[in-house]
């Protein structure tokens, strides 16, 4: 996962947490992570899928992975099936 993708994801998660009245410590507690882990992700934009998934779940979101290729567009437009 690229650093810019991690940065964007963590910003979205932190914004959702703020909207729900959670500070970083509360978010960490709900996600079952340390505040240090969140700080590291914010500063270094380095995170495991597991950590990002737990943070997303803590604010009622989920991460999904999608193949990055033209087949998806073809399927969506009924060109393959």
Number of C-alpha atoms within 10 A of each C-alpha: 10 8 13 11 12 20 18 12 17 20 13 14 23 21 14 17 20 14 11 12 10 16 12 16 14 15 25 19 13 15 18 13 16 14 15 12 14 23 12 13 19 16 10 12 19 19 19 10 12 10 16 21 17 20 27 22 15 20 20 12 14 13 14 6 5 7 7 8 8 8 12 14 12 12 11 10 10 9 10 10 7
